[in-house]
């Protein structure tokens, strides 16, 4: 299985109101922000393309980072993030050129791990929607088939919940022994819990 047969969308277009600052810019460690961490892991896995979906302010934030992104990375703007995550996902998928399965990574799920990516990828083809499960709870990132990615791009409504939309497809859950797949950081208190100063 060639890792180049996979792409990724990093969802980072939200306004981060509960956090009070853009979550994608939060420090993961001294060397990388949340969004840089996501890019580093996904590109290290070997994704052919990575689309980072941001709002207009987020595009300015990325420019301020001035990272040496790999050539496979591009940022795309969702000008209407208030319309919800489905439009963000549709925007991100529309920015990809390769027809292949796609990882959906939320920037506020910072502990994306190469081992989990490889495990999910090893189950590609078993269903249209692959998701890790830990202790009976579904986590992130998820892997959608090329067919689902294409369907989302062509969907005319462009609204609603991503989870509800994906429920119409065949699903396959992969058991992992990694509670990090369940971590979602939305507030400063949650951030400090995992990233104490």
MARBA-3410 file (N, C-alpha, C, O; in Angstrom, 1 decimal):
197
0.8,-1.2,0.0,0.0,0.0,0.0,0.9,1.2,0.0,1.7,1.4,0.9 ~ 0.7,2.1,-1.0,1.5,3.3,-1.1,0.8,4.4,-0.4,-0.4,4.7,-0.6 ~ 1.5,5.1,0.5,0.9,6.2,1.3,0.6,7.4,0.4,-0.3,8.2,0.7 ~ 1.2,7.5,-0.8,0.9,8.5,-1.7,-0.5,8.4,-2.3,-1.0,9.3,-3.0 ~ -1.2,7.3,-2.0,-2.6,7.1,-2.4,-3.6,7.7,-1.5,-4.8,7.4,-1.5
-3.1,8.5,-0.6,-4.0,9.2,0.4,-3.7,10.7,0.4,-2.6,11.1,0.1 ~ -4.8,11.4,0.7,-4.6,12.9,0.9,-5.3,13.3,2.2,-5.8,12.4,2.9 ~ -5.3,14.6,2.6,-5.8,15.0,3.9,-6.4,16.4,3.8,-6.0,17.2,3.0 ~ -7.4,16.6,4.6,-8.0,18.0,4.8,-7.9,18.3,6.3,-8.3,17.5,7.1 ~ -7.2,19.4,6.6,-7.1,19.9,8.0,-8.2,20.9,8.2,-8.2,22.0,7.5
-9.1,20.7,9.1,-10.2,21.6,9.3,-9.8,22.6,10.4,-9.6,22.3,11.5 ~ -9.7,23.9,9.9,-9.2,24.9,10.8,-9.9,26.3,10.5,-9.3,27.3,10.7 ~ -11.1,26.2,10.1,-11.8,27.5,9.7,-12.7,28.1,10.7,-13.2,29.2,10.5 ~ -12.8,27.4,11.9,-13.7,28.0,12.9,-13.1,29.2,13.5,-11.9,29.5,13.4 ~ -14.0,30.0,14.2,-13.6,31.2,14.8,-13.0,31.1,16.2,-12.6,32.0,16.8
-13.0,29.9,16.8,-12.4,29.6,18.1,-12.9,30.5,19.2,-12.1,31.0,20.0 ~ -14.2,30.8,19.2,-14.8,31.7,20.2,-14.6,31.2,21.6,-14.3,32.0,22.5 ~ -14.8,29.9,21.9,-14.6,29.4,23.2,-13.2,29.5,23.7,-12.9,29.7,24.9 ~ -12.2,29.4,22.8,-10.8,29.4,23.1,-10.4,30.9,23.3,-9.5,31.2,24.1 ~ -10.9,31.7,22.5,-10.5,33.1,22.6,-9.4,33.5,21.7,-9.0,34.7,21.7
-8.8,32.6,21.0,-7.8,32.8,20.0,-7.8,31.6,19.0,-8.3,30.6,19.3 ~ -7.2,31.8,17.8,-7.2,30.7,16.8,-6.6,29.4,17.3,-5.4,29.4,17.7 ~ -7.4,28.4,17.3,-6.8,27.1,17.9,-5.7,26.6,17.0,-4.7,25.9,17.5 ~ -5.7,26.9,15.7,-4.6,26.3,14.9,-3.3,27.0,15.2,-2.2,26.4,14.9 ~ -3.3,28.1,15.9,-2.1,28.8,16.2,-1.5,28.4,17.6,-0.5,28.9,18.0
-2.3,27.6,18.3,-1.8,27.3,19.7,-0.5,26.5,19.6,-0.3,25.7,18.7 ~ 0.4,26.8,20.5,1.7,26.0,20.5,1.5,24.6,20.9,0.8,24.3,21.9 ~ 2.0,23.7,20.1,2.0,22.3,20.4,3.2,22.0,21.2,3.2,21.3,22.2 ~ 4.3,22.6,20.8,5.6,22.5,21.6,6.4,23.8,21.2,5.8,24.7,20.6 ~ 7.6,23.8,21.5,8.4,25.0,21.2,8.6,25.2,19.7,9.0,26.3,19.3
8.4,24.2,18.9,8.8,24.2,17.5,7.6,24.3,16.6,7.8,24.6,15.4 ~ 6.4,24.0,17.0,5.3,23.9,16.1,4.0,24.2,16.8,3.8,24.0,17.9 ~ 3.1,24.8,16.0,1.7,25.1,16.4,0.9,23.9,16.1,1.3,22.9,15.6 ~ -0.4,23.9,16.5,-1.3,22.8,16.2,-1.4,22.5,14.8,-1.3,21.4,14.4 ~ -1.5,23.6,13.9,-1.7,23.3,12.5,-0.4,22.8,11.9,-0.4,21.9,11.0
0.8,23.3,12.4,2.1,22.7,11.9,2.3,21.3,12.3,2.8,20.5,11.5 ~ 1.8,20.9,13.5,1.9,19.6,13.9,1.1,18.7,13.0,1.6,17.6,12.6 ~ -0.1,19.1,12.7,-1.0,18.3,11.8,-0.3,18.1,10.4,-0.3,17.0,9.9 ~ 0.2,19.2,9.9,0.9,19.1,8.6,2.1,18.2,8.7,2.3,17.3,7.8 ~ 2.9,18.3,9.7,4.1,17.5,9.9,3.8,16.0,9.9,4.5,15.2,9.3
2.7,15.6,10.7,2.4,14.2,10.8,1.8,13.7,9.5,2.1,12.6,9.1 ~ 0.9,14.4,8.9,0.2,14.0,7.7,1.2,13.9,6.5,1.1,13.0,5.7 ~ 2.1,14.9,6.4,3.1,14.8,5.3,4.1,13.8,5.6,4.6,13.1,4.7 ~ 4.5,13.6,6.9,5.4,12.5,7.3,4.8,11.1,7.0,5.6,10.2,6.6 ~ 3.5,11.0,7.1,2.8,9.7,6.7,3.0,9.5,5.2,3.0,8.4,4.7
3.0,10.6,4.4,3.1,10.5,3.0,1.9,10.9,2.2,1.8,10.5,1.0 ~ 1.1,11.7,2.8,-0.1,12.2,2.0,0.3,12.9,0.7,1.2,13.7,0.8 ~ -0.4,12.6,-0.3,-0.1,13.2,-1.6,-0.4,14.7,-1.6,0.3,15.5,-2.2 ~ -1.5,15.1,-1.0,-1.9,16.4,-0.9,-2.5,16.7,0.5,-3.1,15.8,1.1 ~ -2.3,17.9,1.0,-2.9,18.3,2.2,-3.5,19.7,2.0,-2.8,20.7,1.7
-4.8,19.8,2.3,-5.5,21.1,2.2,-5.8,21.6,3.6,-6.5,20.9,4.3 ~ -5.4,22.8,3.9,-5.7,23.4,5.2,-6.9,24.4,5.0,-6.7,25.3,4.2 ~ -8.0,24.1,5.6,-9.2,25.0,5.4,-9.2,26.0,6.5,-9.3,25.7,7.7 ~ -9.1,27.3,6.2,-9.1,28.4,7.2,-10.1,29.4,6.8,-10.7,29.5,5.7 ~ -10.4,30.3,7.8,-11.2,31.5,7.5,-10.3,32.6,7.0,-9.1,32.4,6.9
-10.8,33.8,6.7,-10.0,34.8,6.1,-8.9,35.3,7.1,-7.7,35.4,6.7 ~ -9.2,35.4,8.4,-8.2,35.8,9.4,-7.2,34.7,9.5,-6.0,34.9,9.7 ~ -7.6,33.4,9.4,-6.7,32.3,9.5,-5.7,32.3,8.4,-4.5,31.9,8.6 ~ -6.0,32.8,7.2,-5.1,32.8,6.1,-4.0,33.8,6.5,-2.8,33.6,6.2 ~ -4.3,34.9,7.1,-3.3,35.9,7.5,-2.4,35.3,8.6,-1.2,35.5,8.6
-3.0,34.5,9.5,-2.2,33.8,10.5,-1.2,32.8,9.9,-0.1,32.8,10.4 ~ -1.6,32.1,8.9,-0.7,31.2,8.3,0.4,31.9,7.6,1.6,31.5,7.7 ~ 0.1,33.0,7.0,1.2,33.8,6.4,2.2,34.3,7.4,3.4,34.4,7.1 ~ 1.7,34.6,8.6,2.6,35.0,9.7,3.5,33.9,10.2,4.6,34.2,10.7 ~ 3.1,32.7,10.1,3.9,31.5,10.5,5.1,31.4,9.6,6.2,31.0,10.0
4.9,31.6,8.3,5.9,31.5,7.3,6.6,30.2,7.4,7.9,30.1,7.3 ~ 5.9,29.1,7.5,6.6,27.8,7.6,7.1,27.3,6.3,6.5,27.8,5.2 ~ 8.0,26.4,6.3,8.5,25.8,5.0,7.6,24.6,4.7,8.0,23.5,4.9 ~ 6.3,24.9,4.3,5.4,23.8,4.0,5.9,22.9,2.9,6.6,23.4,2.0 ~ 5.7,21.7,3.0,6.0,20.8,1.9,5.2,21.2,0.6,4.2,21.9,0.8
5.6,20.8,-0.5,5.0,21.2,-1.8,3.5,20.7,-1.8,2.7,21.2,-2.6 ~ 3.2,19.6,-1.1,1.9,19.0,-1.1,0.9,19.8,-0.4,-0.3,19.4,-0.4 ~ 1.2,20.8,0.3,0.3,21.6,1.2,-0.2,22.8,0.5,0.6,23.6,-0.1 ~ -1.5,23.1,0.6,-2.0,24.4,0.2,-3.1,24.8,1.2,-3.8,23.9,1.8 ~ -3.3,26.1,1.4,-4.3,26.6,2.2,-5.5,27.1,1.3,-5.3,27.7,0.3
-6.7,26.8,1.8,-7.9,27.2,1.1,-8.8,28.0,2.1,-8.9,27.6,3.2 ~ -9.5,29.0,1.6,-10.3,29.8,2.5,-11.8,29.4,2.4,-12.3,29.4,1.3 ~ -12.4,29.2,3.5,-13.9,29.1,3.6,-14.4,30.5,4.0,-14.2,30.9,5.2 ~ -14.9,31.3,3.1,-15.3,32.6,3.4,-16.6,32.7,4.3,-16.9,33.8,4.8 ~ -17.3,31.6,4.4,-18.5,31.6,5.2,-18.4,30.5,6.3,-19.3,29.6,6.3
-17.5,30.5,7.2,-17.3,29.4,8.2,-18.5,29.3,9.1,-18.8,28.3,9.7 ~ -19.3,30.4,9.2,-20.5,30.4,10.1,-21.6,29.4,9.5,-22.5,29.0,10.2 ~ -21.4,29.0,8.3,-22.4,28.1,7.7,-22.1,26.6,8.1,-22.9,25.7,7.8 ~ -21.0,26.4,8.8,-20.8,25.1,9.4,-19.6,24.3,8.7,-19.0,24.7,7.7 ~ -19.4,23.2,9.4,-18.2,22.4,9.0,-18.4,21.6,7.7,-17.4,21.3,7.0
-19.6,21.4,7.3,-19.8,20.7,6.0,-19.2,21.5,4.9,-18.5,21.0,4.0 ~ -19.5,22.8,4.9,-19.0,23.7,3.8,-17.4,23.8,3.9,-16.8,23.8,2.9 ~ -16.9,23.7,5.1,-15.4,23.7,5.2,-14.8,22.5,4.6,-13.8,22.5,3.9 ~ -15.5,21.3,4.9,-15.0,20.1,4.4,-15.1,20.1,2.8,-14.2,19.7,2.1 ~ -16.2,20.6,2.3,-16.4,20.6,0.9,-15.4,21.5,0.3,-14.9,21.2,-0.8
-15.1,22.7,0.9,-14.1,23.6,0.4,-12.7,22.9,0.4,-12.0,23.1,-0.6 ~ -12.4,22.2,1.4,-11.1,21.6,1.5,-10.9,20.5,0.4,-9.9,20.4,-0.2 ~ -12.0,19.7,0.3,-11.9,18.6,-0.7,-11.9,19.1,-2.1,-11.3,18.5,-3.0 ~ -12.5,20.3,-2.3,-12.5,20.9,-3.7,-11.1,21.4,-4.0,-10.8,21.6,-5.2 ~ -10.3,21.6,-3.0,-8.9,22.0,-3.2,-7.9,20.9,-3.5,-6.7,21.2,-3.8
-8.4,19.7,-3.5,-7.5,18.5,-3.8,-7.7,18.1,-5.2,-8.8,18.1,-5.8 ~ -6.6,17.7,-5.9,-6.7,17.3,-7.3,-6.7,15.8,-7.4,-7.2,15.2,-8.4 ~ -6.1,15.0,-6.5,-6.0,13.6,-6.6,-7.2,12.9,-6.2,-7.8,13.3,-5.2 ~ -7.6,11.9,-6.9,-8.8,11.1,-6.6,-8.4,9.9,-5.7,-8.0,8.9,-6.3 ~ -8.5,10.0,-4.4,-8.0,9.0,-3.5,-8.7,9.1,-2.2,-9.4,10.2,-1.9
-8.6,8.2,-1.3,-9.1,8.3,0.1,-8.5,9.6,0.8,-7.4,9.9,0.5 ~ -9.3,10.1,1.7,-8.9,11.4,2.3,-9.0,11.3,3.8,-10.1,10.9,4.3 ~ -8.0,11.6,4.6,-8.1,11.8,6.0,-8.7,13.2,6.3,-8.4,14.2,5.7 ~ -9.7,13.2,7.3,-10.2,14.4,7.8,-9.7,14.6,9.2,-10.0,13.9,10.1 ~ -8.9,15.7,9.3,-8.2,16.0,10.6,-8.7,17.3,11.1,-8.5,18.3,10.5
-9.2,17.3,12.3,-9.6,18.6,13.0,-8.4,19.2,13.7,-7.7,18.5,14.4 ~ -8.1,20.4,13.5,-6.9,21.1,14.0,-7.0,21.1,15.6,-5.9,21.1,16.2 ~ -8.2,21.0,16.2,-8.3,20.9,17.6,-8.2,19.5,18.2,-8.5,19.3,19.4 ~ -7.9,18.5,17.3,-7.5,17.2,17.8,-6.0,17.1,17.5,-5.6,16.4,16.6 ~ -5.2,17.7,18.4,-3.8,17.9,18.1,-2.9,16.7,18.1,-1.8,16.7,17.6
-3.4,15.6,18.7,-2.5,14.4,18.9,-2.6,13.4,17.8,-2.4,12.2,18.0 ~ -2.8,13.9,16.6,-2.8,13.0,15.4,-1.5,12.2,15.4,-0.4,12.8,15.6 ~ -1.6,10.9,15.1,-0.4,10.1,15.3,-0.2,9.2,14.0,-1.2,8.7,13.5 ~ 1.0,9.1,13.6,1.3,8.4,12.4,0.9,6.9,12.5,0.5,6.3,11.5 ~ 1.0,6.3,13.7,0.6,4.9,13.8,-0.9,4.7,13.6,-1.3,3.8,12.9
-1.7,5.7,14.0,-3.1,5.6,13.8,-3.4,5.8,12.3,-4.3,5.1,11.8 ~ -2.7,6.7,11.7,-2.9,6.9,10.2,-2.7,5.7,9.5,-3.4,5.3,8.6 ~ -1.6,5.0,9.8,-1.2,3.8,9.1,-2.3,2.7,9.4,-2.6,1.9,8.5 ~ -2.7,2.6,10.6,-3.8,1.6,10.9,-5.0,1.9,10.2,-5.6,0.9,9.6 ~ -5.5,3.1,10.1,-6.7,3.4,9.4,-6.5,3.1,7.9,-7.4,2.6,7.2
-5.4,3.5,7.4,-5.1,3.3,5.9,-5.1,1.8,5.6,-5.5,1.4,4.5 ~ -4.6,1.0,6.6,-4.6,-0.5,6.3,-6.0,-1.1,6.2,-6.2,-2.2,5.7 ~ -7.0,-0.3,6.6,-8.4,-0.8,6.5,-9.1,-0.1,5.4,-10.3,-0.4,5.1 ~ -8.5,0.7,4.6,-9.1,1.4,3.4,-9.6,0.3,2.5,-8.9,-0.7,2.2 ~ -10.8,0.6,2.0,-11.4,-0.4,1.0,-12.4,-1.3,1.7,-13.2,-1.9,1.1
-12.4,-1.3,3.1,-13.4,-2.1,3.8,-14.7,-1.4,3.9,-15.7,-2.1,4.1 ~ -14.7,-0.1,3.8,-15.9,0.7,3.9,-15.6,2.1,3.4,-14.4,2.4,3.1 ~ -16.6,2.9,3.2,-16.4,4.3,2.7,-16.0,5.2,3.8,-15.5,6.3,3.5 ~ -16.2,4.8,5.0,-16.0,5.7,6.2,-15.3,4.9,7.3,-15.9,4.0,7.9 ~ -14.0,5.2,7.5,-13.2,4.5,8.5,-12.9,5.4,9.7,-12.5,6.5,9.5
-13.2,4.9,10.9,-13.0,5.8,12.1,-12.4,5.0,13.2,-12.7,3.8,13.5 ~ -11.4,5.6,14.0,-10.8,4.9,15.1,-11.8,4.9,16.3,-12.5,5.9,16.5 ~ -11.7,3.9,17.1,-12.6,3.8,18.3,-11.7,3.4,19.5,-10.9,2.5,19.3 ~ -11.8,4.1,20.6,-11.0,3.8,21.8,-12.0,3.7,22.9,-12.8,4.6,23.2 ~ -11.9,2.6,23.7,-12.8,2.4,24.8,-14.3,2.6,24.4,-15.1,3.1,25.2
-14.6,2.2,23.2,-16.0,2.2,22.8,-16.5,3.6,22.2,-17.6,3.7,21.9 ~ -15.5,4.5,22.2,-15.9,5.9,21.8,-15.2,6.2,20.5,-14.0,5.9,20.3 ~ -16.0,6.8,19.5,-15.4,7.2,18.2,-14.4,8.4,18.4,-14.7,9.3,19.1 ~ -13.3,8.3,17.6,-12.3,9.4,17.7,-12.0,9.9,16.3,-12.7,9.8,15.3 ~ -10.8,10.6,16.3,-10.3,11.2,15.0,-8.9,10.9,14.9,-8.2,10.5,15.8
-8.3,11.1,13.6,-9.0,11.5,12.4,-9.9,10.4,11.8,-9.8,9.2,12.3 ~ -10.7,10.7,10.8,-11.4,9.7,10.1,-10.9,9.6,8.6,-10.2,10.6,8.2 ~ -11.2,8.5,8.0,-10.7,8.3,6.6,-12.0,8.1,5.8,-12.7,7.2,6.0 ~ -12.1,8.9,4.7,-13.3,8.7,3.8,-12.7,8.2,2.4,-11.6,8.5,2.1 ~ -13.5,7.5,1.8,-13.1,6.9,0.5,-13.2,8.0,-0.6,-13.7,9.1,-0.4
-12.5,7.7,-1.7,-12.5,8.7,-2.9,-14.0,8.9,-3.3,-14.3,10.1,-3.7 ~ -14.8,7.9,-3.2,-16.2,8.1,-3.6,-17.0,9.1,-2.8,-17.7,10.0,-3.2 ~ -16.8,9.0,-1.4,-17.4,9.9,-0.5,-16.9,11.3,-0.7,-17.6,12.3,-0.7 ~ -15.6,11.4,-0.9,-15.0,12.8,-1.1,-15.6,13.4,-2.4,-15.9,14.6,-2.3 ~ -15.7,12.6,-3.4,-16.3,13.2,-4.6,-17.8,13.6,-4.4,-18.2,14.6,-4.9
-18.5,12.7,-3.7,-19.9,13.0,-3.4,-20.1,14.3,-2.6,-21.0,15.2,-2.9 ~ -19.2,14.6,-1.7,-19.2,15.8,-0.9,-19.0,17.0,-1.7,-19.6,18.0,-1.6 ~ -18.0,16.9,-2.6,-17.7,18.0,-3.5,-18.9,18.4,-4.3,-19.1,19.6,-4.6 ~ -19.6,17.4,-4.8,-20.7,17.6,-5.7,-22.0,17.9,-5.0,-23.0,18.4,-5.6 ~ -22.1,17.8,-3.6,-23.3,18.0,-2.9,-23.7,19.5,-3.0,-22.9,20.4,-2.7
-24.9,19.8,-3.4,-25.4,21.1,-3.6,-25.8,21.9,-2.4,-25.7,23.1,-2.3 ~ -26.2,21.2,-1.3,-26.7,21.8,-0.1,-25.6,22.5,0.6,-25.7,23.7,1.0 ~ -24.5,21.9,0.7,-23.3,22.5,1.4,-23.5,22.9,2.8,-23.0,23.9,3.3 ~ -24.4,22.2,3.5,-24.7,22.5,4.9,-25.0,21.3,5.7,-25.1,20.2,5.1 ~ -25.2,21.4,7.0,-25.6,20.3,7.8,-24.3,19.8,8.5,-23.2,20.3,8.4
-24.5,18.7,9.3,-23.4,18.1,10.1,-22.7,17.0,9.3,-23.3,16.2,8.6 ~ -21.4,17.1,9.3,-20.6,16.1,8.6,-20.9,14.7,9.1,-21.1,13.8,8.2 ~ -21.1,14.5,10.4,-21.3,13.2,10.9,-22.6,12.6,10.4,-22.7,11.5,10.0 ~ -23.7,13.5,10.3,-25.0,13.0,9.8,-24.9,12.6,8.3,-25.5,11.7,7.8 ~ -24.1,13.4,7.5,-23.9,13.1,6.1,-23.2,11.8,5.9,-23.6,11.0,5.1
-22.2,11.6,6.7,-21.4,10.3,6.5,-22.1,9.1,7.0,-21.8,8.0,6.6 ~ -23.2,9.3,7.8,-24.0,8.1,8.3,-24.6,7.3,7.2,-25.0,6.2,7.4 ~ -24.8,7.9,6.0,-25.5,7.2,4.9,-24.5,6.2,4.2,-25.0,5.4,3.4 ~ -23.2,6.2,4.6,-22.3,5.4,3.9,-21.9,4.2,4.8,-22.1,4.2,6.0 ~ -21.3,3.1,4.2,-20.9,2.0,4.9,-19.7,2.4,5.8,-18.8,3.1,5.4
-19.8,2.1,7.1,-18.8,2.5,8.1,-18.0,1.3,8.6,-18.5,0.2,8.7 ~ -16.8,1.6,9.0,-15.9,0.5,9.6,-15.2,1.2,10.7,-14.5,2.2,10.5 ~ -15.3,0.6,11.9,-14.6,1.2,13.1,-13.4,0.3,13.4,-13.4,-0.9,13.5 ~ -12.3,1.0,13.6,-11.0,0.4,13.9,-10.7,0.6,15.4,-10.5,1.8,15.8 ~ -10.5,-0.5,16.1,-10.2,-0.4,17.6,-8.8,0.0,17.7,-7.9,-0.6,17.2
-8.5,1.1,18.5,-7.1,1.5,18.8,-7.0,1.6,20.3,-7.9,1.9,21.0 ~ -5.8,1.4,20.8,-5.5,1.6,22.2,-4.8,2.9,22.4,-3.6,2.9,22.9 ~ -5.4,4.0,22.1,-4.8,5.3,22.1,-5.9,6.3,22.5,-6.5,6.8,21.6 ~ -6.0,6.7,23.8,-7.0,7.7,24.2,-6.8,9.0,23.5,-7.8,9.9,23.5 ~ -5.7,9.3,22.9,-5.4,10.6,22.3,-6.4,10.9,21.1,-6.6,12.0,20.8
-6.9,9.8,20.5,-7.8,10.0,19.4,-9.1,10.6,19.8,-9.9,11.1,19.0 ~ -9.4,10.6,21.2,-10.6,11.2,21.7,-10.5,12.6,22.1,-11.5,13.3,22.5 ~ -9.3,13.1,22.2,-9.0,14.5,22.7,-9.4,15.6,21.7,-9.0,15.6,20.6 ~ -10.3,16.5,22.2,-10.7,17.6,21.5,-10.6,18.9,22.3,-11.2,18.9,23.4 ~ -9.8,19.8,21.9,-9.5,21.0,22.7,-10.2,22.2,22.2,-9.9,22.7,21.1
-11.2,22.7,23.1,-12.0,23.8,22.7,-11.8,25.0,23.6,-12.2,26.1,23.2 ~ -11.3,24.8,24.8,-11.2,25.9,25.7,-9.8,26.0,26.2,-9.0,25.1,26.1 ~ -9.5,27.2,26.8,-8.2,27.4,27.4,-7.9,26.4,28.5,-6.8,26.0,28.7 ~ -9.0,26.1,29.3,-8.8,25.1,30.4,-8.4,23.8,29.9,-7.5,23.1,30.4 ~ -9.0,23.3,28.8,-8.7,22.1,28.1,-7.3,22.1,27.6,-6.5,21.1,27.7
-6.9,23.2,27.0,-5.5,23.4,26.5,-4.5,23.2,27.6,-3.5,22.5,27.5 ~ -4.8,23.9,28.7,-3.8,23.9,29.9,-3.7,22.5,30.5,-2.7,22.1,31.1 ~ -4.8,21.7,30.4,-4.8,20.4,30.9,-3.8,19.5,30.2,-3.0,18.7,30.8 ~ -3.7,19.7,28.9,-2.8,18.8,28.1,-1.4,19.5,27.8,-0.4,18.8,27.5 ~ -1.4,20.8,28.0,-0.2,21.6,27.7,0.1,22.5,28.8,0.1,23.8,28.6
0.4,22.0,30.0,0.7,22.9,31.1,2.0,23.7,30.9,2.9,23.2,30.2 ~ 2.0,24.9,31.4,3.2,25.7,31.2,4.4,25.2,32.0,5.5,25.8,32.0
END
